[in-house]
Amino acid sequence: MLIRLVYLFMVRVFGWLLLLARNDAAKDAEILVLRHEVAVLRRQVARPKPDWADRAVIAALAGLLPRTPAAAPDRDPGHRAGLAPAPGPEKVDVAGRRGTTAGQSRGAGVGGTVGSAEPALGYRRIQGEPLGLGYRVGEGTIRRILAAAGLGSAPRRASPTWRQFLAAQASGILACDFLHVDTVLLKRVYVLFVMEIQTRAVYILGVTAHPARTWTVQQARNLLMDLGERAGRFKFLLRDPDSKFTAAFDEVFAGNGTRVIKTPVRSPRANSFAERFVGTLRRECLDHVLILGERHLRKILAEYAQHYNSHRPHQSPQQKPRCASPATPSISAPGSSAGVSWAV
């Protein structure tokens, strides 16, 4: 690598000696051609990756350049958009990166203060605050200042997390999913179920070996009919981007005023309640029974759903069954001094 660095310096030195024999007009024309080539490359390459030898040569040559904006092509997105340039001189290196002057540092300090005082503001919003004072600060500079202050640079830092959203909207969220069961005859059967997030009530909608579009839509309609007047309480439906859930399936819930939220691909935690029920169902029931066919599976699931909804204790409601009576005792979480308490 050291040999490469020496080679690059020698090439630049001989190139400089050749430039001494050329007139200013030829040099200016070559500079314009090189600038255009750099502009074309920047449209094709998102971010170059020079090694340390290239950086050393660029840093050495950058010291010979005048500290003016005209020393290198402008990479400021605001300049390309036709916005007015920032007042005062700026430091621009050969790679086109802008440094911050003293005035811009003061503006960035204002942005950092705003970011710490208003955690709901992201770097895009903070970028506009110094601009109102006459200072233009780049987004990358604001990111670095926020990172140094221990603040994230996401535009919505104060937005609720997914867990907070589920806890706040649990009473109005339904979660649905498919699970498959292999029978004794090596036939795969699919089960569609829906769970109420707040009460953990589970509804086995249907069992079929061919979950076609019309079948899935009909199960969604049956669910809304079974919920009756309670269907209007649910504002969200969580489901994964499975191809068995079609647009017609979503339209059934959209007509009820329920917004369908698709979870990211291969993100089981986004629909954790439904995934946890699948694991519970397999561990407590399906792993201990040989399924003969669809009819047998429907009977087994109906009995387990009744047990799950009316008798099985759940951790979230303090180990009480979903349909527990007011006098049913509840068990506090481990480490609590309450011990066993009676629900009132």
Secondary structure, DSSP 8 states (H G I E B T S, - for coil): -HHHHHHHHHHHHHHHHHHTTS-HHHHHHHHHHHHHHHHHHHHH-SS----HHHHHHHHHHHTTS-SSGGGS----HHHHTT----SS---B-TT--B---HHHHHHHHHHHHHHHH-TT--HHHHHHHHHHTT----HHHHHHHHHHTT----TTTTS--HHHHHHHSGGGEEEEEEEEEE-TTS-EEEEEEEEETTT--EEEEEEESS--HHHHHHHHHHHHHHHGGGGGG--EEEE---TTS-HHHHHHHHTTT-EEEE--TT-GGGGHHHHHHHHHHHHHTGGGS---SHHHHHHHHHHHHHHHHHTS-BTTTTTB-TT--TT-EEE--TT-S--EEE--
